[in-house]
Each structure stands twice: as C-alpha cells, then as structure tokens.
C-alpha cells in the first residue's frame, strides 16, 4: 500500500507495536452546559495535495495534526477477516465493517441499519416485551401466592415514605450521572439514507454554536451524492442536515444542521495527548439503534495502530493511532463522543474488535467484547476545522509508498508506487532525506513502527510542516534522518 497513492488493498492487520508509555492524566477543560435539539455510521484513500492547515483554533485545545500520505483501498476480504459477522438489522449495511489490527478482525462502529418491515429492531422490541410480560406474570404469580399463604393473618398495607428527601437525589458534579446529564443534550442520533433508501444510524456531537456536528465518515457515507441526513437530539427534536466535509482516511466527517437552534451547547474538548492508561471513560451513542445510551470504562491502551474498512474490493482503508477503551460500544455508537471523567471529549468512537459469533438481531451482527477504538480528539479537531474551513481534508505525508503486507519488522518502502509511479516521490520529504526503495522504517520519533499501516496512522497524527525523526534499516545498518512532512489535500 502506498502512503501517497490510493488504489491499494487494505493492509492486513499490523502486528501490535509496543504501546508507548502513557503520559500522566491531565484534566481536560470542563464540560459544556446543556444544549438544544434534534438529530442521528467505511474508509480511506491516498491524496496528493498542497500544504496548508488552518492555524486558528476556535474550538478549544489545539490538536495535533493528522498525518501521512494516503493509503490505498482494502482487499476484498482479508484472510483474517471475520467471515461470520453480519450487519445491522434489515439494511444494506449487511456488509460487516472490518477493522484490522494485530491480526484481529475489527469492525467500524458501523451505523445501525434502519429497520425494514417485519424484522430487525421489531424483533428486539418484541423480545423485550415478551421478557417484560413473562417477568410481570411471574412476579404477579409469586405475589398472589405469598398473599394467599398469609391470608389468615389478615391483610397488611405498606405505604411508601412521604419524605420528600427520599425522592430527590443529589449527585456530585463528577459522577457519571452528572456528566451524562450535561453531555446528552449535546449528543445527537444521526440517520443517514441513500437515494435508494438504504442507510442506518450513528451518533455525533455538537462542535460549535453554528450547528456543526462531528461524526465518522462512515456514518454519513450513504447520504452523500443526494441522500438524506437528519440529526435528532435527546429531547426528540429532529433537524435536517447536510455534509460540510468528510475525510475517508481519517474516518471523520462534519455535518451542519440546516436550521440550528439558537441554544446549542458544544461539548468541551479535552487533550487526548494527556490521557493516561487507566483513566475513566464515558461513551454516548445509539448502539443497535438504542439512542442516548451511556456506558463507562477506562482507557485500556493508547496509540493502537488501527486500519479499518468494510472489506469490499472497492473500499479504501481508514487509519488511526487510536485510544483503546473497554467501555461498551457497538454498531450505532460510531461518531459518538468518548468522554473523560470531567465530561470533556477525548475521542470519537469509531471501531471495535468483534468476535466471530453473531450478535443481537436477525443479521447476526457481532457486538462489544470490550475492545473499542476511538480517534483521538486532538486529531479529529484538526480535521474538523479543515473540513469546516475548506470542505476538504489535509493529510501529512512523507512522499513514499510502503508495503501494506503483514509485518512485524517495520514499514518497507516498495520498489514502485501505485500505478507504476515512483516509490519515492522526486523532491518529496523522503527523497530529500535520502530514503530509497527497500529501506525499512522502524521508528518515527519515539514510536516503534512495525508495519506500513502503523506508519501511516502515526504520520497522520502530525500536521504538514512538522519535523519528524525517521529511523530506518538499509543493508543491515541502521540510520536516522530528520524530514519535514509534506501535505496532500483531499481524499482523491
């Protein structure tokens, strides 16, 4: 796969590189206040472009930039893909979104497909109702039996306390309940529908008072080219929306409410660079279409190299150096916020590793096994600002094509680039630094590089113009050079 050119297959899962020591946790800025109203979940290419990144930072902490040249599309279904996983109920999302890392099958936090007549979600609701009725019947039977057995002793009436204090629970500002109460009003359920009527649901959150909502690229993919997009707030208010810009490589998209309310409250953004392993996390989303669901966990690891795609022959991969969390996230959580204990956004939930067994619903789609991955907010914020400003993503690049084959020894520069082009771009950053085809890149700054996808994900955490130190092997000898990252604009 090429870090510059599209059209290459999605890489096999990169071997798990050592996870760099996490930095001590720092409290991100405080969460925003309640907000206003209504709305509602595939992968990357290879750009070329001109440098340029906006310096302004109206949305909070300044993020680190995305990186690297663009990777190619993924292969049809890798040998290690999860053949048994299905899709959300009743929709065209029946292709399971696969994600590859450490030789494990992964899935997008794929949008939950809209239910069709007579199936899917209806089945879940029916099952829930049946369970409730059975439980109710059992409870009633037990109650009657107990009452009858004690009938001889006369009847006894038990009344609830009238103490008003018992019904008014006060929760401290740092509790999960308090964070959820502040954050839910600024989280939306996104419904994306193509011109043919296919689609699904995902999640997003308020980015600014102008009505911009951040989500995943794969959440809105079906609505592109004339489809329909709506966003619904927890209070039930629904708004039509449109895509302002989307970045397939980063799996980030920004939509805007067409008639936003005047009382929108953006969620506060934290600093994902300062997150530490063990920090508490809170995820909000619409798993399996169940909007406004809140789950909790911790940061399990940082800088996980993740390459994700839907596994189709035409799909392109998305790459991230992800935050790993054990908070329960499932299809439909895509695009939703991953919060820290103070309620600040530290990531965008994007993908999960899923077991091969089927999950809820007739489609047999797998669910959470405690391995979820989120795009660090510092990177997502930078990408969102570019999309709002120009409508197009900007990617950092080194100007060299690297192999996407499974590896544990590093990212090898290929003999030729996509379509027979030069593997090392003439006059590009890698060329100026003296890199050549056959060189194996083993480190970028202090991060160990074990494969092409890992290198791409790490480069994209930087901005064009950043200086990075590259360690590589050539002919059995190790060398280190410093290069300045170039830029490419757009996904194509």
PLY file of the C-alpha trace (Angstrom):
ply
format ascii 1.0
element vertex 492
property float x
property float y
property float z
element edge 489
property int vertex1
property int vertex2
end_header
0.00 0.00 0.00
1.18 3.47 -0.65
1.19 6.25 1.82
0.58 8.58 -1.08
-1.48 6.76 -3.64
-4.93 5.27 -3.45
-5.96 2.06 -5.06
-4.00 -0.31 -2.90
-5.59 -3.05 -0.88
-6.33 -2.58 2.78
-3.39 -3.85 4.77
-3.51 -6.92 6.82
-3.54 -6.19 10.48
-0.37 -4.60 11.67
1.41 -6.53 14.40
0.89 -4.93 17.75
3.65 -2.45 18.31
4.78 -1.65 21.80
2.40 0.80 23.36
4.31 3.92 24.32
4.15 4.82 27.99
1.14 6.98 28.63
1.60 10.40 29.97
0.01 11.30 33.27
-3.61 12.21 33.02
-4.50 15.88 32.90
-8.00 17.08 33.37
-9.40 18.46 30.15
-11.48 21.54 30.17
-14.79 21.37 31.89
-17.77 20.08 30.00
-20.16 22.45 28.31
-23.62 23.15 29.53
-26.79 21.64 28.22
-27.71 22.17 24.62
-30.53 22.16 22.36
-32.16 19.75 20.00
-32.59 17.21 17.40
-30.69 14.51 15.07
-28.99 10.94 14.48
-22.07 5.00 10.78
-16.50 2.95 5.59
-12.71 4.14 4.75
-9.54 5.67 3.21
-7.69 6.61 0.03
-4.48 8.35 -0.98
-4.22 12.06 -1.58
-1.73 14.44 -3.05
-2.03 17.96 -2.26
-0.87 21.21 -1.25
0.13 22.06 2.22
-1.91 24.16 4.36
-3.57 23.91 7.63
-5.54 26.46 9.47
-3.83 27.99 12.43
-6.93 29.32 14.07
-8.31 27.28 16.89
-11.74 28.49 17.91
-12.83 25.21 19.42
-10.63 24.68 22.42
-7.33 22.89 22.85
-5.13 22.85 19.81
-4.96 19.33 18.41
-2.00 17.52 16.97
-2.31 17.14 13.27
-3.21 14.19 11.17
-0.55 12.58 9.11
0.93 10.92 6.21
0.26 10.24 2.68
-2.77 8.46 1.62
-3.15 4.69 1.84
-4.86 2.54 -0.75
-8.08 0.66 -0.70
-8.50 -2.59 1.12
-8.65 -6.04 -0.41
-11.90 -7.80 -0.76
-11.88 -9.85 2.42
-8.55 -10.45 4.07
-7.78 -13.98 5.18
-8.04 -12.95 8.76
-11.29 -11.07 8.32
-14.32 -12.17 10.26
-16.43 -14.09 7.76
-19.20 -14.82 10.17
-20.10 -11.32 11.24
-23.26 -9.86 9.85
-24.63 -6.37 9.71
-27.20 -4.26 11.39
-30.75 -5.34 11.09
-32.63 -5.07 7.85
-30.45 -2.79 5.75
-27.72 -2.63 3.18
-25.25 -2.31 5.96
-25.22 -6.07 5.88
-21.56 -5.92 4.89
-19.64 -6.12 8.07
-17.22 -3.27 8.52
-13.93 -4.96 9.25
-11.02 -3.46 11.01
-7.57 -4.91 11.08
-5.04 -4.65 13.79
-2.77 -7.17 15.40
-4.13 -9.92 13.16
-7.59 -9.48 14.68
-10.91 -8.84 12.90
-12.32 -5.39 13.61
-15.49 -3.57 12.67
-16.48 0.02 12.28
-18.82 1.21 14.96
-20.95 0.80 11.95
-24.15 2.73 11.67
-27.09 0.71 12.87
-29.21 -0.02 9.84
-32.72 1.26 9.68
-35.25 -1.50 10.36
-37.30 -2.86 7.49
-40.87 -4.09 7.62
-41.40 -7.05 9.87
-37.84 -7.56 11.04
-34.79 -6.31 12.80
-35.44 -3.92 15.55
-39.04 -5.04 15.76
-37.71 -8.42 16.80
-35.70 -6.87 19.58
-38.63 -4.84 20.80
-40.83 -7.91 20.67
-38.27 -9.90 22.64
-38.05 -7.17 25.24
-41.81 -7.00 25.55
-42.11 -10.76 25.89
-39.44 -10.75 28.59
-41.27 -7.97 30.41
-44.56 -9.81 30.21
-43.05 -13.05 31.41
-41.35 -11.27 34.29
-44.56 -9.44 35.09
-46.58 -12.64 35.04
-44.08 -14.43 37.24
-43.98 -11.56 39.69
-47.75 -11.41 39.81
-47.99 -15.14 40.42
-45.49 -15.04 43.24
-47.22 -12.06 44.77
-50.57 -13.82 44.67
-49.15 -16.99 46.21
-47.46 -15.09 49.03
-50.59 -13.10 49.69
-52.70 -16.25 49.78
-50.31 -18.06 52.10
-50.54 -15.18 54.55
-54.23 -14.63 54.11
-55.13 -15.98 57.54
-53.13 -13.32 59.29
-55.11 -10.54 57.72
-54.11 -8.02 55.12
-51.25 -5.60 55.53
-50.79 -2.37 53.61
-47.29 -0.99 53.11
-47.07 2.64 52.06
-44.06 4.50 50.67
-42.46 7.16 52.79
-43.72 10.65 52.12
-40.32 12.12 52.94
-39.59 14.44 50.01
-35.86 13.98 50.54
-36.13 10.33 49.56
-37.25 11.26 46.05
-34.68 13.98 45.40
-31.23 12.53 44.81
-28.37 14.99 44.57
-25.39 13.89 42.53
-21.91 15.35 42.69
-20.58 17.09 39.60
-18.02 14.35 38.94
-20.40 11.40 38.91
-21.22 9.55 35.69
-24.86 10.56 36.09
-23.92 14.24 36.33
-21.58 14.04 33.31
-24.26 12.24 31.30
-26.89 14.83 32.25
-24.63 17.63 30.97
-23.43 15.84 27.83
-26.53 14.07 26.48
-28.29 17.29 25.35
-25.32 17.97 23.02
-25.22 14.46 21.53
-27.34 13.52 18.51
-28.51 10.38 16.76
-27.77 10.63 13.04
-29.89 8.93 10.40
-28.19 8.60 7.02
-30.10 7.40 3.97
-29.04 6.95 0.35
-31.14 7.87 -2.68
-32.16 4.20 -2.90
-33.48 4.25 0.66
-30.67 2.27 2.26
-28.91 3.55 5.35
-28.55 3.36 9.07
-28.00 5.26 12.28
-24.92 6.58 14.03
-24.01 9.27 16.52
-22.48 12.74 16.57
-21.96 15.64 18.94
-22.24 19.43 18.81
-18.93 21.04 17.80
-19.91 24.73 17.78
-22.85 27.08 18.16
-23.20 27.45 14.38
-24.69 23.95 14.16
-21.65 21.89 13.14
-21.75 18.28 14.31
-18.73 15.93 14.34
-19.18 12.26 13.46
-17.50 9.44 11.48
-17.14 9.46 7.72
-18.72 6.02 7.54
-21.79 7.27 9.40
-22.69 9.74 6.64
-21.34 7.80 3.65
-24.78 6.65 2.47
-26.17 10.17 2.40
-23.50 11.50 0.05
-24.49 12.22 -3.56
-28.06 13.28 -2.94
-29.07 11.19 0.07
-30.91 12.31 3.18
-29.40 13.19 6.55
-31.12 14.05 9.83
-29.97 14.60 13.40
-32.17 14.02 16.44
-31.47 15.38 19.92
-32.43 13.52 23.12
-35.40 15.90 23.58
-36.87 14.48 20.38
-36.28 17.49 18.13
-35.10 16.45 14.68
-33.22 18.61 12.16
-32.34 18.12 8.52
-28.58 18.29 7.99
-26.00 18.34 5.22
-22.42 17.14 4.95
-19.95 20.03 5.14
-16.92 17.84 4.51
-15.70 14.29 5.04
-12.29 12.64 5.31
-12.32 8.96 4.49
-8.71 8.39 5.50
-9.28 9.82 8.97
-12.88 8.50 9.16
-14.03 11.94 10.29
-16.93 13.98 8.92
-18.63 17.26 9.78
-22.31 17.87 9.13
-24.33 21.02 9.74
-27.91 21.43 10.89
-29.85 23.35 8.24
-31.85 25.37 10.77
-29.90 25.04 14.02
-31.47 26.16 17.30
-30.02 29.22 18.98
-29.20 27.47 22.26
-26.70 24.85 21.07
-24.08 23.95 23.66
-20.86 22.48 22.17
-19.22 19.73 24.18
-15.93 20.77 25.77
-12.87 19.23 24.10
-10.14 17.64 26.20
-6.49 16.93 25.35
-6.07 13.38 24.06
-2.27 13.69 24.29
-2.55 13.88 28.07
-4.85 10.90 28.50
-3.34 8.09 30.58
-4.00 4.36 30.58
-6.48 3.69 33.38
-8.33 7.00 33.05
-12.10 6.62 33.30
-14.13 6.92 30.09
-17.80 7.53 29.30
-19.24 6.70 25.87
-22.51 8.03 24.47
-24.20 6.67 21.37
-27.01 4.71 19.75
-25.90 1.05 19.89
-28.16 -1.11 17.75
-30.41 1.92 17.31
-30.89 2.47 21.07
-30.33 6.23 21.15
-28.86 8.13 24.09
-27.14 5.10 25.61
-24.38 5.80 28.17
-21.66 3.27 29.03
-18.48 3.51 31.06
-14.99 2.02 31.17
-11.34 3.04 31.15
-8.59 3.83 28.67
-7.11 0.38 28.08
-4.23 1.49 25.83
-3.01 4.38 23.69
-1.55 4.68 20.19
-3.11 1.47 18.90
-2.49 1.20 15.14
-5.88 0.52 13.56
-6.72 0.10 9.88
-10.44 -0.27 9.17
-12.60 -0.88 6.14
-15.79 -2.64 5.11
-13.82 -5.46 3.50
-15.17 -4.86 -0.01
-12.89 -4.89 -3.05
-13.60 -1.22 -3.75
-13.26 0.03 -0.21
-10.38 2.17 0.96
-8.91 2.00 4.41
-9.05 4.44 7.29
-6.06 4.65 9.64
-5.77 5.84 13.20
-3.43 5.75 16.14
-6.33 5.02 18.41
-7.34 5.29 22.03
-8.44 1.84 23.16
-11.28 1.59 25.68
-13.26 -1.19 27.32
-16.39 0.97 27.55
-19.15 -0.96 25.81
-19.60 0.41 22.29
-21.47 -1.31 19.48
-22.72 -0.69 15.94
-24.55 2.64 16.12
-22.04 4.15 18.60
-19.98 5.33 15.61
-19.24 9.03 15.69
-20.27 9.43 19.31
-18.10 11.11 21.95
-15.72 9.29 24.26
-15.58 11.48 27.37
-13.21 11.66 30.30
-14.39 11.76 33.92
-14.94 15.53 33.74
-17.13 15.28 30.64
-14.58 16.60 28.11
-14.38 14.82 24.75
-11.12 12.87 24.35
-12.06 10.79 21.31
-14.61 9.81 18.65
-15.78 6.20 18.92
-15.08 4.60 15.56
-14.35 0.86 15.58
-14.43 -2.33 17.59
-12.80 -5.70 17.53
-15.61 -8.18 17.30
-15.82 -11.91 17.93
-16.88 -14.11 15.03
-20.08 -15.20 16.70
-23.27 -13.39 15.79
-24.73 -10.67 17.96
-28.19 -9.26 18.59
-30.66 -9.09 15.77
-31.54 -11.24 12.82
-28.45 -10.10 10.92
-26.23 -11.74 13.50
-24.03 -8.67 13.80
-21.39 -9.03 16.48
-21.26 -6.68 19.43
-18.82 -5.38 22.01
-16.27 -7.65 23.62
-14.60 -4.79 25.45
-12.18 -3.72 22.71
-13.26 -0.38 21.29
-11.19 2.21 19.43
-11.62 5.97 19.27
-9.99 8.63 17.10
-8.04 10.95 19.45
-9.86 14.28 19.71
-6.71 16.33 19.03
-6.52 14.78 15.57
-10.28 14.86 14.96
-10.47 18.51 15.96
-7.75 19.49 13.48
-9.50 17.55 10.72
-12.90 19.06 11.57
-11.52 22.58 11.44
-10.06 21.92 7.99
-13.35 20.48 6.76
-15.33 23.47 8.04
-12.83 25.89 6.51
-12.31 24.31 3.06
-14.58 21.27 2.84
-11.53 19.07 2.18
-9.17 17.13 4.45
-5.43 17.79 4.56
-3.07 14.87 5.13
0.58 14.88 6.15
2.85 12.68 4.01
6.46 11.54 3.66
6.31 11.11 -0.10
6.99 7.36 -0.24
4.95 4.23 -0.85
5.20 1.49 1.77
4.09 -2.13 1.82
0.79 -2.96 3.49
1.65 -6.61 3.93
1.61 -8.13 7.38
4.89 -7.47 9.11
6.49 -7.10 12.49
9.84 -5.75 11.35
8.85 -2.32 10.07
7.38 -0.43 7.11
9.28 -1.25 3.93
9.40 1.26 1.07
8.19 -0.58 -2.02
10.05 -0.88 -5.33
7.34 1.06 -7.14
4.34 3.18 -6.23
0.69 2.91 -7.19
0.07 2.51 -10.91
3.78 2.10 -11.62
4.75 5.51 -10.26
7.99 6.07 -8.39
8.01 4.61 -4.88
9.84 7.69 -3.58
8.37 10.94 -4.85
11.00 13.04 -6.56
11.75 16.12 -4.49
9.43 14.94 -1.72
10.28 14.71 2.00
11.57 11.12 1.83
13.64 11.87 -1.27
15.22 14.91 0.35
16.02 12.83 3.44
17.80 10.22 1.32
15.29 7.38 1.73
15.21 4.76 -1.05
13.11 1.75 -2.16
13.88 -1.23 0.04
14.56 0.84 3.17
12.66 -0.41 6.22
11.35 2.30 8.54
11.40 1.08 12.16
10.67 4.23 14.20
9.02 7.61 13.80
10.29 9.82 16.61
9.92 7.56 19.68
7.14 5.39 18.24
8.08 1.88 17.11
6.86 1.18 13.56
6.11 -2.47 12.85
4.20 -2.18 9.55
3.02 0.13 6.78
-0.41 0.78 8.35
1.23 1.66 11.66
3.47 4.19 9.89
0.54 5.77 8.07
-1.56 6.08 11.22
1.36 7.64 13.08
2.18 10.11 10.30
-1.44 11.24 10.24
-1.28 12.28 13.87
1.01 15.10 12.66
0.41 18.22 10.60
2.06 19.08 7.29
5.23 21.00 8.05
6.02 19.09 11.25
9.58 17.79 11.54
9.90 14.12 12.45
12.82 11.81 13.04
12.83 8.66 10.94
14.87 5.58 11.89
15.35 3.04 9.10
17.42 0.00 8.15
19.32 -0.43 4.90
21.65 -3.34 4.15
21.75 -4.42 7.79
22.72 -0.95 9.05
20.52 1.45 10.98
20.26 5.12 10.08
18.35 8.13 11.42
17.27 11.19 9.46
15.03 14.19 10.10
12.47 15.18 7.50
9.72 17.76 7.16
6.31 16.30 6.39
4.66 17.36 3.17
0.92 17.66 2.55
-1.81 16.33 0.33
-5.28 17.85 0.05
-8.40 15.75 -0.41
-9.20 12.06 -0.39
-8.70 11.51 -4.11
0 1
1 2
2 3
3 4
4 5
5 6
6 7
7 8
8 9
9 10
10 11
11 12
12 13
13 14
14 15
15 16
16 17
17 18
18 19
19 20
20 21
21 22
22 23
23 24
24 25
25 26
26 27
27 28
28 29
29 30
30 31
31 32
32 33
33 34
34 35
35 36
36 37
37 38
38 39
41 42
42 43
43 44
44 45
45 46
46 47
47 48
48 49
49 50
50 51
51 52
52 53
53 54
54 55
55 56
56 57
57 58
58 59
59 60
60 61
61 62
62 63
63 64
64 65
65 66
66 67
67 68
68 69
69 70
70 71
71 72
72 73
73 74
74 75
75 76
76 77
77 78
78 79
79 80
80 81
81 82
82 83
83 84
84 85
85 86
86 87
87 88
88 89
89 90
90 91
91 92
92 93
93 94
94 95
95 96
96 97
97 98
98 99
99 100
100 101
101 102
102 103
103 104
104 105
105 106
106 107
107 108
108 109
109 110
110 111
111 112
112 113
113 114
114 115
115 116
116 117
117 118
118 119
119 120
120 121
121 122
122 123
123 124
124 125
125 126
126 127
127 128
128 129
129 130
130 131
131 132
132 133
133 134
134 135
135 136
136 137
137 138
138 139
139 140
140 141
141 142
142 143
143 144
144 145
145 146
146 147
147 148
148 149
149 150
150 151
151 152
152 153
153 154
154 155
155 156
156 157
157 158
158 159
159 160
160 161
161 162
162 163
163 164
164 165
165 166
166 167
167 168
168 169
169 170
170 171
171 172
172 173
173 174
174 175
175 176
176 177
177 178
178 179
179 180
180 181
181 182
182 183
183 184
184 185
185 186
186 187
187 188
188 189
189 190
190 191
191 192
192 193
193 194
194 195
195 196
196 197
197 198
198 199
199 200
200 201
201 202
202 203
203 204
204 205
205 206
206 207
207 208
208 209
209 210
210 211
211 212
212 213
213 214
214 215
215 216
216 217
217 218
218 219
219 220
220 221
221 222
222 223
223 224
224 225
225 226
226 227
227 228
228 229
229 230
230 231
231 232
232 233
233 234
234 235
235 236
236 237
237 238
238 239
239 240
240 241
241 242
242 243
243 244
244 245
245 246
246 247
247 248
248 249
249 250
250 251
251 252
252 253
253 254
254 255
255 256
256 257
257 258
258 259
259 260
260 261
261 262
262 263
263 264
264 265
265 266
266 267
267 268
268 269
269 270
270 271
271 272
272 273
273 274
274 275
275 276
276 277
277 278
278 279
279 280
280 281
281 282
282 283
283 284
284 285
285 286
286 287
287 288
288 289
289 290
290 291
291 292
292 293
293 294
294 295
295 296
296 297
297 298
298 299
299 300
300 301
301 302
302 303
303 304
304 305
305 306
306 307
307 308
308 309
309 310
310 311
311 312
312 313
313 314
314 315
315 316
316 317
317 318
318 319
319 320
320 321
321 322
322 323
323 324
324 325
325 326
326 327
327 328
328 329
329 330
330 331
331 332
332 333
333 334
334 335
335 336
336 337
337 338
338 339
339 340
340 341
341 342
342 343
343 344
344 345
345 346
346 347
347 348
348 349
349 350
350 351
351 352
352 353
353 354
354 355
355 356
356 357
357 358
358 359
359 360
360 361
361 362
362 363
363 364
364 365
365 366
366 367
367 368
368 369
369 370
370 371
371 372
372 373
373 374
374 375
375 376
376 377
377 378
378 379
379 380
380 381
381 382
382 383
383 384
384 385
385 386
386 387
387 388
388 389
389 390
390 391
391 392
392 393
393 394
394 395
395 396
396 397
397 398
398 399
399 400
400 401
401 402
402 403
403 404
404 405
405 406
406 407
407 408
408 409
409 410
410 411
411 412
412 413
413 414
414 415
415 416
416 417
417 418
418 419
419 420
420 421
421 422
422 423
423 424
424 425
425 426
426 427
427 428
428 429
429 430
430 431
431 432
432 433
433 434
434 435
435 436
436 437
437 438
438 439
439 440
440 441
441 442
442 443
443 444
444 445
445 446
446 447
447 448
448 449
449 450
450 451
451 452
452 453
453 454
454 455
455 456
456 457
457 458
458 459
459 460
460 461
461 462
462 463
463 464
464 465
465 466
466 467
467 468
468 469
469 470
470 471
471 472
472 473
473 474
474 475
475 476
476 477
477 478
478 479
479 480
480 481
481 482
482 483
483 484
484 485
485 486
486 487
487 488
488 489
489 490
490 491
